[in-house]
């Protein structure tokens, strides 16, 4: 991801768990079930801060899932607690690396054919990866 033409984060996506309903249910007794027609997907993301000051990944990066039907889904659509969330990563200094998970409720019908989209907050630059 670039900021002012310079790389700010190196991002590596792990293999997503496209049906993480059982994981989310086991993580916190207060987590709601996914809405009808949806299922929770969990994406592990490893970030390495490449900037010159500091970065806070959960504030600097936006993660979403775009279904094959073209609908966009984000963490903000449903509030659940997942294991080792990206939001638990504190400020990183240059070359600092951390891994966290993002949980998004995605449409069950085309879970395997959607696309993960990562962008820097307040930026038009996007990084895409197939659902796998």
Secondary structure, DSSP 8 states (H G I E B T S, - for coil): -EETTEE-EEEEE---BS--HHHHHHH-TT-----TTEEEEEEEEEEEE-SSSEE-HHHHEEEEEE-TTS-EEEGGGS----TTBGGG---EETT-EEEEEEEEEEESTTGGG-EEEEEETT-S-EEEEE--
